[in-house]
Amino acid sequence: MTVSSVVDVVVIGAGAAGLMCAATAAYQGHRVRVIDHANKAGKKILMSGGGRCNFTNLNTTPEHFVSANPHFCKSALKRYTPWHFLELVERHGVEHVEKAPGQLFCADSAKALLAVLLTECEWAGAEIQLDTGIRRVVRTDSGFELTTTRETVRCQSLVVACGGLSIPTMGASGFGYQLAEQFGLSVLPTRAGLVPFTLPPEHKAWLSELSGISTEVVAEAGKARFAEPMLITHRGLSGPAMLQVSSFWAPGTAVTVDWLPQLEDPLQVLIQERNAHPNRGLERWLRQYFSQRLSAALVEQFGWQGHLQQFSNDRLGGVAAVLKGWQFKPSGTEGYRTAEVTLGGVNTDGLSSRNFEVKTVPGLHFIGEVLDVTGQLGGFNFQWAWASGWCTGMAL
Ligand code: FDA
């Protein structure tokens, strides 16, 4: 096959980071081509945030990211802030809403956000080539040569923006990790993050009956602690609280759930309740805080039947302990099939935190989720994609 194209920059991956980088680099006057094996650009943008894309978080700090090197993300996050991205979104007239403090979503549809990026690429003159697989990448005297399923492309700079492993049906692949290893970088072990937990049979049996119920909890795993809603599903436990702690959970360890974060000392409240209403059952008290179905299930599961007058202080202490610190050991997670992100990835030690260039391979850059930088839930992952994409685009 003869060389059929020469460009300045090839970006592999037409996702959030790749499109941002491509438009930014093309505005610098570079000839840029984005190559993606999927049939559509930005598929994850379209499915994100329940179809409305939580595109940034105004409160982004480096502490919202998990990485073996927590300092790596600082420079890019400082140089390209949520306010920069918001300015771009507003310039394109995209209506947005702040659903929770700092979390910005499209008011209507994530399509509007993808349109911003595609329009920017078009205006800047970046070309997007879809349905194109990459068979081989080699280094040349002046840069890189890519053999694709269509042709051979030469470029001076190569930006790898092919994301992580989550949602393989959306085009996710381990190609970025393969390229990293090919060029001498190490890849830290990957695992699914921001993902629902699956449960062992003894918990699944009672909780799956409650599928669809959501309740505010404080969940803890490792050193992480999140006050968010927990959603019970027919497969296990999900909702923001579980997704958040899943990124900090180590297989085989327990997750702790405080079902009653609004009560600091439920034992005292329970003792008062027993003294005031000795003939009532515990379920009636629980119904102040939980739905009828969940209250009944808690009573059944933990054997809390009977009138309150039958509850000694010790027994009420047991109730309070369960409600404030219920522990379960997940059997696992739903894995990459439903995970929002991939933890681990390309080791940032081998890269410049300013321009994302591989220290030992000039012209080669890695950006976005393929790196070992993973945001918490709430728009941080997209902010990382924009920031790493912009900083690299500006540096080319
Ligand atoms: P991204 O995955 O977006 O793009 C990678 C691109 O590379 C894809 O287009 C893919 O087809 C392409 N590619 C892969 N392998 C290739 C190969 N071998 N050859 C060519 N192309 C290849 N984050 C957030 O901040 N707010 C939110 O609301 C959500 N919501 C959300 C919901 C769901 C269901 C998921 C799965 C994820 C989220 N996220 C999120 C996370 C967010 O989507 C994610 O972190 C970013 O999309 C990462 O951007 P990247 O550009 O790095 O990868």
Residues whose N, C-alpha, C, O or C-beta is under 5 A from the ligand:
A	BS01	FDA	I12 G13 A14 G15 A16 A17 G18 I35 D36 H37 A38 G42 K44 M47 S48 G49 C53 N54 T132 I134 A161 C162 G163 G164 I167 M170 G171 A172 S173 F175 A339 E340 I367 G368 E369 V370 G379 F380 N381 F382 Q383 A385
